Amino acid sequence: MQKSNTEISYVSPNSLAYDAGLSKGDRILKVNGHEIHDILEYRYLVSDSEVTLEVEKKDGSLEIITIESDYEDLGIEFCDALLSDAKSCKNKCIFCFIDQLPKGMRETVYFKDDDTRLSFLQGNYVTLTNVSEEELSRIVAMHISPINISVHTTNPDLRVKMLKNPNAAKIFDTMKMLSAHGISMNCQVVLCPGYNDKAELDRTICDIESLYPYVMSCSVVPVGLTKCRAGLTELTPFDALSSLETVRQIEKYQKKFRKKYGINLIYAADEFYINAKLPIPKASEYDGFPQIENGVGLIASMQEEFDEAIKLVKPNKYRRNVAIATGEIAYEFIKSLAERLMDKCDGLKITVFPIKNEFFGGGVNVSGLVTASDILSAIPDASKFRELFITECMLKSGDDVFLDNISLSELSKKLGVKITPTPNDGYIFIENILNTQLEF
Protein backbone atom coordinates (compact mmCIF):
# COMPACT_ATOMS: atom_id res chain seq x y z
CA MET A 1 0.00 0.00 0.00
CA GLN A 2 1.32 3.42 -0.97
CA LYS A 3 2.43 5.94 1.61
CA SER A 4 -0.26 8.44 2.48
CA ASN A 5 0.11 12.20 2.24
CA THR A 6 -1.04 13.49 5.63
CA GLU A 7 0.17 17.07 5.36
CA ILE A 8 -2.36 19.47 6.87
CA SER A 9 -3.73 22.14 4.53
CA TYR A 10 -6.12 23.85 6.96
CA VAL A 11 -6.96 23.89 10.66
CA SER A 12 -10.35 25.30 11.57
CA PRO A 13 -10.12 28.23 14.04
CA ASN A 14 -11.23 27.38 17.58
CA SER A 15 -11.24 23.67 16.76
CA LEU A 16 -9.70 20.93 18.90
CA ALA A 17 -6.73 20.73 16.52
CA TYR A 18 -6.25 24.51 16.67
CA ASP A 19 -6.32 24.51 20.48
CA ALA A 20 -3.78 21.65 20.47
CA GLY A 21 -1.31 23.72 18.43
CA LEU A 22 -1.65 22.02 15.06
CA SER A 23 -1.23 24.23 12.00
CA LYS A 24 -0.97 24.22 8.22
CA GLY A 25 2.15 22.37 7.03
CA ASP A 26 2.26 19.92 9.94
CA ARG A 27 2.10 16.23 9.05
CA ILE A 28 0.30 13.56 11.08
CA LEU A 29 2.42 10.41 11.20
CA LYS A 30 0.31 8.18 13.46
CA VAL A 31 -3.05 8.22 15.23
CA ASN A 32 -3.26 6.20 18.45
CA GLY A 33 -0.06 4.44 17.40
CA HIS A 34 -1.38 3.44 13.95
CA GLU A 35 -0.09 4.66 10.61
CA ILE A 36 -2.76 6.22 8.38
CA HIS A 37 -3.35 4.73 4.93
CA ASP A 38 -6.27 6.87 3.79
CA ILE A 39 -8.94 9.33 4.88
CA LEU A 40 -11.38 6.62 5.99
CA GLU A 41 -8.80 5.08 8.30
CA TYR A 42 -8.02 8.55 9.68
CA ARG A 43 -11.71 9.20 10.39
CA TYR A 44 -12.07 5.81 12.01
CA LEU A 45 -9.01 6.27 14.24
CA VAL A 46 -9.97 9.76 15.44
CA SER A 47 -13.53 8.71 16.33
CA ASP A 48 -12.63 8.07 19.95
CA SER A 49 -13.00 10.00 23.17
CA GLU A 50 -9.22 10.50 23.38
CA VAL A 51 -6.88 10.77 20.41
CA THR A 52 -3.08 10.65 20.49
CA LEU A 53 -1.32 12.10 17.45
CA GLU A 54 2.30 11.67 16.45
CA VAL A 55 3.00 14.87 14.53
CA GLU A 56 5.90 16.05 12.40
CA LYS A 57 5.83 19.84 12.71
CA LYS A 58 6.58 21.92 9.63
CA ASP A 59 10.01 22.77 11.14
CA GLY A 60 10.86 19.03 11.19
CA SER A 61 10.47 18.49 14.94
CA LEU A 62 8.34 15.62 16.31
CA GLU A 63 5.58 16.02 18.88
CA ILE A 64 3.17 13.68 20.64
CA ILE A 65 -0.18 15.45 21.13
CA THR A 66 -3.09 14.00 23.09
CA ILE A 67 -6.54 15.48 22.53
CA GLU A 68 -9.63 14.88 24.65
CA SER A 69 -12.04 14.86 21.73
CA ASP A 70 -15.22 13.44 23.27
CA TYR A 71 -15.94 12.13 19.74
CA GLU A 72 -15.85 15.66 18.28
CA ASP A 73 -14.26 16.33 14.87
CA LEU A 74 -10.71 17.61 15.22
CA GLY A 75 -11.10 20.32 12.58
CA ILE A 76 -8.34 19.22 10.18
CA GLU A 77 -8.24 19.25 6.39
CA PHE A 78 -5.45 17.61 4.40
CA CYS A 79 -3.62 18.68 1.24
CA ASP A 80 -4.74 15.42 -0.34
CA ALA A 81 -8.43 14.88 0.44
CA LEU A 82 -8.14 11.07 0.26
CA LEU A 83 -4.59 11.00 1.75
CA SER A 84 -3.62 8.89 -1.26
CA ASP A 85 -4.29 8.73 -4.99
CA ALA A 86 -7.77 7.77 -6.11
CA LYS A 87 -7.95 4.22 -7.47
CA SER A 88 -8.58 4.00 -11.18
CA CYS A 89 -10.89 1.45 -12.75
CA LYS A 90 -9.28 -1.73 -14.11
CA ASN A 91 -12.40 -2.89 -15.96
CA LYS A 92 -13.09 -2.60 -19.66
CA CYS A 93 -16.87 -2.52 -19.47
CA ILE A 94 -18.68 -2.95 -22.77
CA PHE A 95 -20.99 -0.07 -21.78
CA CYS A 96 -18.38 2.27 -20.27
CA PHE A 97 -19.48 5.85 -20.93
CA ILE A 98 -15.98 7.28 -20.54
CA ASP A 99 -14.70 5.07 -23.37
CA GLN A 100 -17.17 6.79 -25.72
CA LEU A 101 -16.42 10.40 -24.80
CA PRO A 102 -15.40 12.83 -27.54
CA LYS A 103 -12.18 14.79 -27.33
CA GLY A 104 -12.01 18.32 -26.00
CA MET A 105 -13.69 17.86 -22.63
CA ARG A 106 -12.25 18.90 -19.28
CA GLU A 107 -9.49 16.48 -18.25
CA THR A 108 -11.08 15.21 -15.04
CA VAL A 109 -13.97 13.50 -16.88
CA TYR A 110 -11.60 11.05 -18.55
CA PHE A 111 -10.46 9.58 -15.21
CA LYS A 112 -12.24 6.33 -14.33
CA ASP A 113 -12.41 6.00 -10.57
CA ASP A 114 -13.32 2.76 -8.84
CA ASP A 115 -12.58 3.69 -5.25
CA THR A 116 -14.58 2.49 -2.25
CA ARG A 117 -13.51 5.61 -0.32
CA LEU A 118 -15.21 7.82 -2.91
CA SER A 119 -18.24 5.57 -2.70
CA PHE A 120 -18.53 6.24 1.03
CA LEU A 121 -17.51 9.91 0.95
CA GLN A 122 -19.11 11.17 -2.26
CA GLY A 123 -21.64 8.53 -3.24
CA ASN A 124 -19.69 7.24 -6.28
CA TYR A 125 -20.57 3.76 -7.51
CA VAL A 126 -17.82 1.13 -7.55
CA THR A 127 -17.56 -2.36 -9.05
CA LEU A 128 -15.43 -3.84 -6.21
CA THR A 129 -13.27 -5.62 -8.79
CA ASN A 130 -10.02 -4.01 -7.57
CA VAL A 131 -10.62 -4.32 -3.83
CA SER A 132 -8.15 -6.64 -2.09
CA GLU A 133 -9.02 -9.00 0.75
CA GLU A 134 -7.06 -6.69 3.06
CA GLU A 135 -9.18 -3.72 2.01
CA LEU A 136 -12.39 -5.68 2.43
CA SER A 137 -11.26 -6.61 5.93
CA ARG A 138 -10.65 -2.93 6.68
CA ILE A 139 -14.11 -2.01 5.37
CA VAL A 140 -15.63 -4.58 7.72
CA ALA A 141 -13.42 -3.63 10.68
CA MET A 142 -14.17 0.11 10.28
CA HIS A 143 -17.79 -0.61 9.35
CA ILE A 144 -17.65 1.64 6.30
CA SER A 145 -21.28 1.92 5.32
CA PRO A 146 -23.11 2.40 3.05
CA ILE A 147 -21.18 1.39 -0.05
CA ASN A 148 -22.62 2.11 -3.50
CA ILE A 149 -22.02 -0.81 -5.84
CA SER A 150 -22.24 -1.06 -9.63
CA VAL A 151 -23.59 -4.60 -9.76
CA HIS A 152 -24.99 -4.78 -13.33
CA THR A 153 -25.54 -8.53 -12.98
CA THR A 154 -25.06 -11.18 -10.31
CA ASN A 155 -24.41 -13.87 -12.93
CA PRO A 156 -20.63 -14.47 -12.51
CA ASP A 157 -19.90 -15.46 -16.11
CA LEU A 158 -22.01 -12.65 -17.55
CA ARG A 159 -20.43 -10.05 -15.28
CA VAL A 160 -16.95 -11.14 -16.38
CA LYS A 161 -18.09 -10.83 -19.99
CA MET A 162 -19.60 -7.36 -19.47
CA LEU A 163 -16.79 -5.91 -17.34
CA LYS A 164 -13.99 -7.84 -19.09
CA ASN A 165 -12.34 -8.52 -15.76
CA PRO A 166 -12.04 -12.00 -14.17
CA ASN A 167 -12.35 -10.44 -10.71
CA ALA A 168 -15.89 -9.37 -11.60
CA ALA A 169 -17.24 -12.90 -11.02
CA LYS A 170 -17.24 -12.77 -7.22
CA ILE A 171 -19.51 -9.75 -6.75
CA PHE A 172 -22.45 -11.58 -5.20
CA ASP A 173 -20.20 -13.51 -2.81
CA THR A 174 -18.61 -10.21 -1.77
CA MET A 175 -22.01 -8.62 -1.24
CA LYS A 176 -23.15 -11.58 0.87
CA MET A 177 -20.01 -11.22 2.99
CA LEU A 178 -20.60 -7.48 3.46
CA SER A 179 -24.23 -8.02 4.43
CA ALA A 180 -23.20 -10.71 6.91
CA HIS A 181 -21.08 -8.04 8.64
CA GLY A 182 -23.87 -5.47 8.64
CA ILE A 183 -22.55 -3.30 5.80
CA SER A 184 -25.34 -1.48 3.97
CA MET A 185 -25.33 -1.18 0.18
CA ASN A 186 -27.04 0.74 -2.60
CA CYS A 187 -26.84 -0.93 -5.99
CA GLN A 188 -26.94 0.06 -9.63
CA VAL A 189 -27.65 -1.89 -12.81
CA VAL A 190 -26.73 -0.39 -16.19
CA LEU A 191 -29.09 -2.32 -18.42
CA CYS A 192 -27.85 -3.43 -21.85
CA PRO A 193 -30.40 -5.07 -24.18
CA GLY A 194 -29.38 -8.61 -25.05
CA TYR A 195 -26.98 -8.91 -22.12
CA ASN A 196 -28.28 -8.33 -18.59
CA ASP A 197 -31.96 -7.59 -19.27
CA LYS A 198 -35.06 -9.79 -19.13
CA ALA A 199 -34.30 -13.17 -17.46
CA GLU A 200 -30.87 -11.96 -16.32
CA LEU A 201 -32.45 -8.90 -14.71
CA ASP A 202 -34.89 -11.23 -12.94
CA ARG A 203 -31.94 -13.15 -11.52
CA THR A 204 -30.13 -10.00 -10.40
CA ILE A 205 -33.21 -8.53 -8.71
CA CYS A 206 -33.94 -11.78 -6.87
CA ASP A 207 -30.33 -12.05 -5.66
CA ILE A 208 -30.38 -8.43 -4.49
CA GLU A 209 -33.66 -8.97 -2.66
CA SER A 210 -32.09 -11.88 -0.77
CA LEU A 211 -29.71 -9.38 0.88
CA TYR A 212 -32.43 -7.01 2.06
CA PRO A 213 -32.33 -4.95 4.32
CA TYR A 214 -28.55 -4.62 3.83
CA VAL A 215 -29.18 -3.83 0.18
CA MET A 216 -31.27 -0.70 0.73
CA SER A 217 -32.02 0.20 -2.89
CA CYS A 218 -31.19 -0.66 -6.49
CA SER A 219 -31.53 1.53 -9.56
CA VAL A 220 -31.93 0.20 -13.09
CA VAL A 221 -30.73 2.69 -15.71
CA PRO A 222 -30.53 2.38 -19.51
CA VAL A 223 -27.14 2.12 -21.18
CA GLY A 224 -25.99 5.48 -22.53
CA LEU A 225 -24.61 5.42 -26.07
CA THR A 226 -22.80 8.31 -27.76
CA LYS A 227 -21.70 8.75 -31.38
CA CYS A 228 -18.08 7.91 -30.43
CA ARG A 229 -18.26 4.10 -30.36
CA ALA A 230 -15.87 3.10 -33.13
CA GLY A 231 -14.15 -0.17 -32.19
CA LEU A 232 -16.37 -0.74 -29.14
CA THR A 233 -18.86 -3.56 -28.49
CA GLU A 234 -22.02 -3.14 -30.51
CA LEU A 235 -24.91 -2.33 -28.20
CA THR A 236 -28.58 -1.67 -28.86
CA PRO A 237 -30.24 1.43 -27.36
CA PHE A 238 -33.57 1.20 -25.59
CA ASP A 239 -36.63 2.14 -27.66
CA ALA A 240 -40.25 2.68 -26.65
CA LEU A 241 -41.14 -1.03 -26.61
CA SER A 242 -38.07 -2.29 -24.74
CA SER A 243 -38.44 0.59 -22.25
CA LEU A 244 -42.08 -0.36 -21.66
CA GLU A 245 -41.16 -4.02 -21.15
CA THR A 246 -38.46 -3.05 -18.64
CA VAL A 247 -40.82 -0.82 -16.64
CA ARG A 248 -43.47 -3.55 -16.49
CA GLN A 249 -40.85 -6.10 -15.41
CA ILE A 250 -39.66 -3.83 -12.59
CA GLU A 251 -43.21 -2.92 -11.56
CA LYS A 252 -43.92 -6.60 -10.98
CA TYR A 253 -41.18 -6.71 -8.35
CA GLN A 254 -42.08 -3.33 -6.89
CA LYS A 255 -45.61 -4.52 -6.18
CA LYS A 256 -44.24 -7.60 -4.44
CA PHE A 257 -41.59 -5.72 -2.45
CA ARG A 258 -43.98 -2.92 -1.43
CA LYS A 259 -46.32 -5.49 0.08
CA LYS A 260 -43.48 -7.46 1.69
CA TYR A 261 -41.10 -4.72 2.88
CA GLY A 262 -43.04 -1.48 2.63
CA ILE A 263 -40.70 -0.08 -0.08
CA ASN A 264 -40.18 -0.66 -3.79
CA LEU A 265 -36.47 -1.50 -3.35
CA ILE A 266 -35.93 -1.55 -7.16
CA TYR A 267 -36.31 1.72 -9.08
CA ALA A 268 -36.31 2.42 -12.81
CA ALA A 269 -34.62 5.52 -14.22
CA ASP A 270 -36.83 8.36 -15.43
CA GLU A 271 -35.69 7.75 -19.04
CA PHE A 272 -37.50 4.41 -19.16
CA TYR A 273 -40.87 6.03 -18.38
CA ILE A 274 -40.32 8.92 -20.80
CA ASN A 275 -39.17 6.63 -23.63
CA ALA A 276 -42.17 4.38 -23.04
CA LYS A 277 -44.51 7.41 -22.89
CA LEU A 278 -45.62 6.39 -19.42
CA PRO A 279 -46.46 8.78 -16.56
CA ILE A 280 -43.71 9.25 -14.01
CA PRO A 281 -44.60 7.58 -10.68
CA LYS A 282 -45.59 9.76 -7.75
CA ALA A 283 -42.89 10.93 -5.34
CA SER A 284 -44.11 8.48 -2.67
CA GLU A 285 -43.10 5.58 -4.94
CA TYR A 286 -39.42 6.53 -4.59
CA ASP A 287 -39.20 5.98 -0.82
CA GLY A 288 -37.19 9.09 -0.01
CA PHE A 289 -35.27 9.12 -3.34
CA PRO A 290 -32.24 6.97 -2.39
CA GLN A 291 -31.22 6.76 -6.07
CA ILE A 292 -31.86 10.34 -7.21
CA GLU A 293 -28.17 10.87 -8.07
CA ASN A 294 -28.62 8.16 -10.71
CA GLY A 295 -31.44 10.07 -12.36
CA VAL A 296 -34.07 8.01 -10.60
CA GLY A 297 -36.94 10.15 -9.36
CA LEU A 298 -35.58 13.53 -10.45
CA ILE A 299 -38.83 14.46 -12.18
CA ALA A 300 -41.09 13.16 -9.40
CA SER A 301 -39.08 15.04 -6.79
CA MET A 302 -39.19 18.33 -8.68
CA GLN A 303 -42.86 17.88 -9.54
CA GLU A 304 -43.78 17.40 -5.89
CA GLU A 305 -41.83 20.49 -4.84
CA PHE A 306 -43.22 22.58 -7.70
CA ASP A 307 -46.81 21.60 -6.84
CA GLU A 308 -46.29 22.85 -3.29
CA ALA A 309 -44.29 25.94 -4.26
CA ILE A 310 -46.75 27.27 -6.85
CA LYS A 311 -49.39 27.56 -4.13
CA LEU A 312 -47.20 30.24 -2.52
CA VAL A 313 -46.92 32.38 -5.65
CA LYS A 314 -48.72 35.72 -5.27
CA PRO A 315 -50.74 37.02 -8.24
CA ASN A 316 -48.52 40.04 -8.95
CA LYS A 317 -47.53 41.65 -12.26
CA TYR A 318 -44.13 40.11 -12.96
CA ARG A 319 -42.95 41.56 -16.31
CA ARG A 320 -40.31 38.89 -16.83
CA ASN A 321 -39.15 37.41 -20.14
CA VAL A 322 -36.79 34.52 -19.43
CA ALA A 323 -35.56 31.34 -21.09
CA ILE A 324 -34.72 27.81 -19.96
CA ALA A 325 -32.25 25.46 -21.67
CA THR A 326 -32.85 21.78 -20.94
CA GLY A 327 -32.07 18.36 -22.35
CA GLU A 328 -34.48 16.89 -24.88
CA ILE A 329 -35.71 14.18 -22.54
CA ALA A 330 -36.83 16.69 -19.88
CA TYR A 331 -38.26 19.22 -22.35
CA GLU A 332 -41.96 18.29 -22.11
CA PHE A 333 -41.78 18.19 -18.32
CA ILE A 334 -40.02 21.56 -17.96
CA LYS A 335 -42.36 23.07 -20.55
CA SER A 336 -45.38 21.91 -18.52
CA LEU A 337 -44.01 23.59 -15.39
CA ALA A 338 -43.32 26.79 -17.34
CA GLU A 339 -46.87 26.85 -18.73
CA ARG A 340 -48.43 26.40 -15.31
CA LEU A 341 -46.31 29.19 -13.89
CA MET A 342 -47.15 31.55 -16.77
CA ASP A 343 -50.86 30.81 -16.31
CA LYS A 344 -50.61 32.02 -12.72
CA CYS A 345 -48.26 34.97 -13.24
CA ASP A 346 -49.51 37.87 -15.35
CA GLY A 347 -46.72 39.34 -17.48
CA LEU A 348 -44.42 36.34 -17.18
CA LYS A 349 -43.05 34.85 -20.39
CA ILE A 350 -40.91 31.69 -20.36
CA THR A 351 -39.35 30.16 -23.47
CA VAL A 352 -38.08 26.61 -23.04
CA PHE A 353 -35.39 25.39 -25.44
CA PRO A 354 -34.83 21.62 -25.92
CA ILE A 355 -31.08 21.32 -26.48
CA LYS A 356 -30.14 18.66 -29.02
CA ASN A 357 -26.90 17.02 -27.92
CA GLU A 358 -24.64 17.19 -30.96
CA PHE A 359 -21.50 17.09 -28.82
CA PHE A 360 -22.11 13.51 -27.64
CA GLY A 361 -24.60 12.49 -30.31
CA GLY A 362 -26.00 8.99 -30.32
CA GLY A 363 -28.97 8.68 -27.98
CA VAL A 364 -27.70 11.15 -25.38
CA ASN A 365 -30.55 13.48 -24.41
CA VAL A 366 -30.32 14.07 -20.65
CA SER A 367 -29.87 17.57 -19.24
CA GLY A 368 -26.77 16.75 -17.23
CA LEU A 369 -24.77 16.09 -20.41
CA VAL A 370 -25.77 19.27 -22.26
CA THR A 371 -22.72 21.31 -23.27
CA ALA A 372 -22.16 25.02 -23.76
CA SER A 373 -21.49 24.54 -27.48
CA ASP A 374 -24.87 22.84 -27.95
CA ILE A 375 -26.64 25.64 -26.08
CA LEU A 376 -24.94 28.13 -28.41
CA SER A 377 -26.19 26.20 -31.42
CA ALA A 378 -29.75 25.95 -30.12
CA ILE A 379 -30.22 29.56 -28.99
CA PRO A 380 -29.15 31.90 -31.79
CA ASP A 381 -30.16 35.08 -29.97
CA ALA A 382 -30.51 35.22 -26.19
CA SER A 383 -30.12 38.98 -25.77
CA LYS A 384 -33.89 39.50 -25.77
CA PHE A 385 -34.23 37.47 -22.56
CA ARG A 386 -33.75 38.92 -19.11
CA GLU A 387 -32.15 35.69 -17.92
CA LEU A 388 -31.33 32.16 -19.09
CA PHE A 389 -31.72 29.26 -16.69
CA ILE A 390 -29.88 25.94 -16.87
CA THR A 391 -29.74 22.98 -14.52
CA GLU A 392 -26.64 23.15 -12.34
CA CYS A 393 -25.80 19.51 -13.15
CA MET A 394 -24.56 20.73 -16.55
CA LEU A 395 -21.57 22.20 -14.71
CA LYS A 396 -18.63 20.63 -12.95
CA SER A 397 -19.43 20.19 -9.25
CA GLY A 398 -18.18 23.21 -7.33
CA ASP A 399 -17.11 24.99 -10.53
CA ASP A 400 -18.61 26.94 -13.43
CA VAL A 401 -17.32 24.86 -16.35
CA PHE A 402 -19.35 22.81 -18.83
CA LEU A 403 -18.27 19.38 -20.04
CA ASP A 404 -16.84 20.87 -23.25
CA ASN A 405 -14.51 23.01 -21.12
CA ILE A 406 -16.36 26.28 -21.77
CA SER A 407 -16.97 28.38 -18.66
CA LEU A 408 -20.31 29.79 -17.60
CA SER A 409 -19.00 33.35 -17.98
CA GLU A 410 -17.75 32.60 -21.52
CA LEU A 411 -21.14 31.26 -22.56
CA SER A 412 -22.93 34.19 -20.91
CA LYS A 413 -20.76 36.65 -22.82
CA LYS A 414 -21.31 34.90 -26.16
CA LEU A 415 -25.08 34.71 -25.67
CA GLY A 416 -25.38 38.21 -24.25
CA VAL A 417 -27.52 37.14 -21.32
CA LYS A 418 -27.16 36.39 -17.63
CA ILE A 419 -27.13 32.62 -17.03
CA THR A 420 -28.33 31.20 -13.73
CA PRO A 421 -27.67 27.56 -12.80
CA THR A 422 -30.59 26.09 -10.84
CA PRO A 423 -30.73 22.89 -8.78
CA ASN A 424 -33.35 20.20 -9.27
CA ASP A 425 -35.67 21.88 -6.78
CA GLY A 426 -39.21 23.03 -7.51
CA TYR A 427 -39.13 25.84 -4.96
CA ILE A 428 -35.84 27.33 -6.19
CA PHE A 429 -36.99 26.89 -9.79
CA ILE A 430 -39.96 29.19 -9.18
CA GLU A 431 -38.00 31.65 -7.03
CA ASN A 432 -35.30 32.03 -9.67
CA ILE A 433 -37.70 32.49 -12.57
CA LEU A 434 -39.80 35.08 -10.71
CA ASN A 435 -36.76 36.66 -9.08
CA THR A 436 -38.54 36.66 -5.77
CA GLN A 437 -38.53 34.73 -2.51
CA LEU A 438 -41.53 32.57 -1.72
CA GLU A 439 -43.08 33.21 1.67
CA PHE A 440 -44.13 30.14 3.61
CORZI-V67567 format. One record per residue. N is the residue number from 1. RES is the residue in three letters. NEAR is the number of other ideal C-beta (glycine too) atoms within 12 Angstrom. Layout:
BEGIN
{{N	RES	NEAR} {N	RES	NEAR}}
END
This chain:
BEGIN
{{1	MET	16} {2	GLN	14} {3	LYS	16} {4	SER	29} {5	ASN	23} {6	THR	36} {7	GLU	28} {8	ILE	34} {9	SER	22} {10	TYR	21} {11	VAL	28} {12	SER	20} {13	PRO	13} {14	ASN	11} {15	SER	22} {16	LEU	28} {17	ALA	31} {18	TYR	23} {19	ASP	19} {20	ALA	27} {21	GLY	21} {22	LEU	35} {23	SER	26} {24	LYS	20} {25	GLY	20} {26	ASP	33} {27	ARG	32} {28	ILE	43} {29	LEU	27} {30	LYS	26} {31	VAL	34} {32	ASN	26} {33	GLY	15} {34	HIS	23} {35	GLU	21} {36	ILE	35} {37	HIS	29} {38	ASP	36} {39	ILE	34} {40	LEU	32} {41	GLU	33} {42	TYR	37} {43	ARG	28} {44	TYR	26} {45	LEU	31} {46	VAL	33} {47	SER	21} {48	ASP	22} {49	SER	15} {50	GLU	20} {51	VAL	36} {52	THR	25} {53	LEU	37} {54	GLU	25} {55	VAL	35} {56	GLU	22} {57	LYS	23} {58	LYS	19} {59	ASP	12} {60	GLY	11} {61	SER	13} {62	LEU	17} {63	GLU	23} {64	ILE	21} {65	ILE	31} {66	THR	20} {67	ILE	31} {68	GLU	16} {69	SER	27} {70	ASP	14} {71	TYR	15} {72	GLU	21} {73	ASP	20} {74	LEU	36} {75	GLY	23} {76	ILE	39} {77	GLU	25} {78	PHE	29} {79	CYS	21} {80	ASP	23} {81	ALA	26} {82	LEU	31} {83	LEU	34} {84	SER	27} {85	ASP	20} {86	ALA	27} {87	LYS	29} {88	SER	18} {89	CYS	32} {90	LYS	23} {91	ASN	33} {92	LYS	24} {93	CYS	36} {94	ILE	34} {95	PHE	38} {96	CYS	33} {97	PHE	34} {98	ILE	26} {99	ASP	26} {100	GLN	31} {101	LEU	32} {102	PRO	29} {103	LYS	15} {104	GLY	19} {105	MET	28} {106	ARG	23} {107	GLU	13} {108	THR	18} {109	VAL	27} {110	TYR	21} {111	PHE	19} {112	LYS	29} {113	ASP	29} {114	ASP	34} {115	ASP	36} {116	THR	43} {117	ARG	37} {118	LEU	29} {119	SER	36} {120	PHE	32} {121	LEU	24} {122	GLN	20} {123	GLY	24} {124	ASN	29} {125	TYR	36} {126	VAL	42} {127	THR	44} {128	LEU	42} {129	THR	35} {130	ASN	25} {131	VAL	33} {132	SER	17} {133	GLU	14} {134	GLU	13} {135	GLU	29} {136	LEU	25} {137	SER	17} {138	ARG	27} {139	ILE	35} {140	VAL	24} {141	ALA	18} {142	MET	28} {143	HIS	20} {144	ILE	34} {145	SER	25} {146	PRO	28} {147	ILE	44} {148	ASN	37} {149	ILE	45} {150	SER	42} {151	VAL	46} {152	HIS	47} {153	THR	43} {154	THR	36} {155	ASN	28} {156	PRO	26} {157	ASP	19} {158	LEU	29} {159	ARG	41} {160	VAL	24} {161	LYS	26} {162	MET	39} {163	LEU	40} {164	LYS	24} {165	ASN	27} {166	PRO	18} {167	ASN	24} {168	ALA	37} {169	ALA	24} {170	LYS	25} {171	ILE	41} {172	PHE	31} {173	ASP	20} {174	THR	36} {175	MET	36} {176	LYS	20} {177	MET	24} {178	LEU	33} {179	SER	29} {180	ALA	14} {181	HIS	23} {182	GLY	19} {183	ILE	35} {184	SER	27} {185	MET	41} {186	ASN	40} {187	CYS	47} {188	GLN	39} {189	VAL	49} {190	VAL	40} {191	LEU	42} {192	CYS	36} {193	PRO	26} {194	GLY	23} {195	TYR	30} {196	ASN	38} {197	ASP	34} {198	LYS	21} {199	ALA	16} {200	GLU	30} {201	LEU	38} {202	ASP	25} {203	ARG	26} {204	THR	42} {205	ILE	40} {206	CYS	25} {207	ASP	30} {208	ILE	39} {209	GLU	30} {210	SER	18} {211	LEU	34} {212	TYR	28} {213	PRO	21} {214	TYR	28} {215	VAL	40} {216	MET	32} {217	SER	41} {218	CYS	48} {219	SER	43} {220	VAL	46} {221	VAL	39} {222	PRO	41} {223	VAL	40} {224	GLY	37} {225	LEU	32} {226	THR	32} {227	LYS	19} {228	CYS	23} {229	ARG	27} {230	ALA	12} {231	GLY	10} {232	LEU	23} {233	THR	23} {234	GLU	16} {235	LEU	30} {236	THR	22} {237	PRO	28} {238	PHE	35} {239	ASP	18} {240	ALA	18} {241	LEU	17} {242	SER	26} {243	SER	33} {244	LEU	21} {245	GLU	24} {246	THR	39} {247	VAL	35} {248	ARG	21} {249	GLN	29} {250	ILE	40} {251	GLU	26} {252	LYS	21} {253	TYR	32} {254	GLN	30} {255	LYS	18} {256	LYS	22} {257	PHE	29} {258	ARG	22} {259	LYS	13} {260	LYS	15} {261	TYR	20} {262	GLY	15} {263	ILE	29} {264	ASN	38} {265	LEU	39} {266	ILE	48} {267	TYR	46} {268	ALA	45} {269	ALA	41} {270	ASP	43} {271	GLU	44} {272	PHE	40} {273	TYR	37} {274	ILE	30} {275	ASN	29} {276	ALA	27} {277	LYS	16} {278	LEU	22} {279	PRO	17} {280	ILE	34} {281	PRO	29} {282	LYS	17} {283	ALA	24} {284	SER	17} {285	GLU	31} {286	TYR	35} {287	ASP	30} {288	GLY	21} {289	PHE	30} {290	PRO	29} {291	GLN	36} {292	ILE	29} {293	GLU	27} {294	ASN	34} {295	GLY	39} {296	VAL	39} {297	GLY	35} {298	LEU	41} {299	ILE	41} {300	ALA	33} {301	SER	35} {302	MET	36} {303	GLN	32} {304	GLU	28} {305	GLU	28} {306	PHE	34} {307	ASP	23} {308	GLU	20} {309	ALA	30} {310	ILE	31} {311	LYS	18} {312	LEU	22} {313	VAL	30} {314	LYS	17} {315	PRO	16} {316	ASN	15} {317	LYS	11} {318	TYR	24} {319	ARG	14} {320	ARG	27} {321	ASN	23} {322	VAL	37} {323	ALA	37} {324	ILE	45} {325	ALA	43} {326	THR	45} {327	GLY	40} {328	GLU	30} {329	ILE	36} {330	ALA	39} {331	TYR	27} {332	GLU	23} {333	PHE	35} {334	ILE	38} {335	LYS	21} {336	SER	25} {337	LEU	35} {338	ALA	33} {339	GLU	21} {340	ARG	25} {341	LEU	36} {342	MET	27} {343	ASP	16} {344	LYS	25} {345	CYS	28} {346	ASP	17} {347	GLY	18} {348	LEU	29} {349	LYS	24} {350	ILE	36} {351	THR	31} {352	VAL	33} {353	PHE	34} {354	PRO	27} {355	ILE	39} {356	LYS	27} {357	ASN	35} {358	GLU	23} {359	PHE	34} {360	PHE	36} {361	GLY	22} {362	GLY	27} {363	GLY	29} {364	VAL	35} {365	ASN	35} {366	VAL	36} {367	SER	42} {368	GLY	35} {369	LEU	41} {370	VAL	43} {371	THR	39} {372	ALA	38} {373	SER	28} {374	ASP	34} {375	ILE	42} {376	LEU	30} {377	SER	21} {378	ALA	32} {379	ILE	34} {380	PRO	14} {381	ASP	16} {382	ALA	30} {383	SER	18} {384	LYS	17} {385	PHE	28} {386	ARG	27} {387	GLU	31} {388	LEU	41} {389	PHE	41} {390	ILE	45} {391	THR	36} {392	GLU	26} {393	CYS	26} {394	MET	42} {395	LEU	33} {396	LYS	25} {397	SER	20} {398	GLY	10} {399	ASP	17} {400	ASP	23} {401	VAL	25} {402	PHE	38} {403	LEU	39} {404	ASP	31} {405	ASN	26} {406	ILE	30} {407	SER	20} {408	LEU	27} {409	SER	19} {410	GLU	19} {411	LEU	36} {412	SER	27} {413	LYS	17} {414	LYS	23} {415	LEU	31} {416	GLY	20} {417	VAL	30} {418	LYS	23} {419	ILE	38} {420	THR	30} {421	PRO	35} {422	THR	31} {423	PRO	25} {424	ASN	35} {425	ASP	26} {426	GLY	34} {427	TYR	29} {428	ILE	25} {429	PHE	39} {430	ILE	38} {431	GLU	26} {432	ASN	32} {433	ILE	41} {434	LEU	35} {435	ASN	22} {436	THR	20} {437	GLN	15} {438	LEU	24} {439	GLU	11} {440	PHE	9}}
END
